[in-house]
């Protein structure tokens, strides 16, 4: 039996930062483009926040969510296995469960939309005669780097970080050695080989969806579509469908927190959070606390236990842990700053906070979901990249988009001192020329983003193109049957 509307299977890899944009794309397809949607996720037993997001999205009026049983990968990994490798292995091992699930669906999906870690599912999509799209919930420069990485792999000798000159990506901003994403830091590591594989597999899709809008990165998008530049490696159409983000009130808000926010002047509070997976070292946590206190700016700080492994230590466990934060902070910090700010343990309703009129700055790890949420709330940023592609994002925010300031030292290389933290916080929060320019710029980008998603806007139109193509494919399938 075939449905009267296109049925899309959306596949998300583990992790809150991967799940949220997939769910938001699913909502958009259902509410604006007349799709039937089934979202497939790997069930998480370690992240309460992830489980909460899945449960709150389980609405029969929108779409079905299928939780695939987590595969046993204990024999395939060890303590040294990186987050990127873990994700690739988990996705690879869940393929039989995914195939069984697709086979049992009525009506069967006619389209697969997989995130970056789902390219190895394309043969299953081919088996069921499904169109296949890759949803890159990030920016065009990140996509360009990913697609060009198999070529760089052949051209660059030695480790990328040790190179003296920037890497030239045809038609795009060049990439400086310190900006490469984590998977490129060790060419002998499995996650590097997974990256190269994905770079080769992405163009095997029928199209690539990006969580940006046309006017945000016009030069890079032009290069990706130009056969004489990156079009020769991209090979397939690229659709900008963003900015897709959670709506206000999509998570349970902490009333006490918002009662406090309601009492603060407009744009007077800086929000400090390092995303769903980010953690700081103990030393850096202490310096950040002192920096916030010295700045004398109002703050909300989402604090996790200091990282003992890596900056992405909380990736699989977001929302779990102890609530007593005083042991990680300078002695007396909470009592000295009790009128100045609030420290929230582990997790907070970020979209609701950023959307509040009292919030005027965001000290962020520069994950793309957080970036989108900040720009669409017209909140300028302090860029504090930690892992994955966040160093690239920080460069875009600071140098290309003009919506962020950043520290002189890279947080992934050195501890950022309290005096420098005080300086960047004041720069973004106080009435000064640089802060005013950034505030005006982020407000303009917010308007551009809203226009792109509105009726007749570029992102709305491009997702309509995808929907039209999926409809034609579905009609062809009916004729074959």
Buried (B, 14 or more C-beta within 10 A) or exposed (E): EBBEBBBBBBBBBBBBBBBBBBBBBBBBBBEBBEBBBBBBBBBBEBBBBBBBBBEEBEEEEBBBBBBBEBBEBEEBBEEEBBBBBBBBBBBBBBBEBBBEBBEEBEEBBBBBBBBBBBBBBBEBBEEBEBBBBBBBBBBBBBBBBBBBBBBBBEEBEEBBEEBEEEBEBBBBBEBBBEBBBBBBBBBEBBBBBBBBBBBBBBBBBBBBBBBBBBBBBEEBBBBBBBEEBBBEBBBBBBBBBBBBBBEBEBBEBBEEBBEBBEEBEEBBBBBBBBBBBBBBBEEBBBBBBBBBBBBBBBBBBBBBBBBEEBBBBBBBBBBBBEEEBEEBBBEEBBEEBEEBBBBBBBBBBBBBBBBBEBBBBBBBBBBBBBBBBBBBBBBBBBBBBBBBBBBBBBBBBBEBBBBBBBBEEBBBEEBBBBEBBBBBBBBBBBEEEEBEEBBEBBBEBBEBBEBBBEEEBBBBBBBBEBBEBBBEBBEEBEEEE
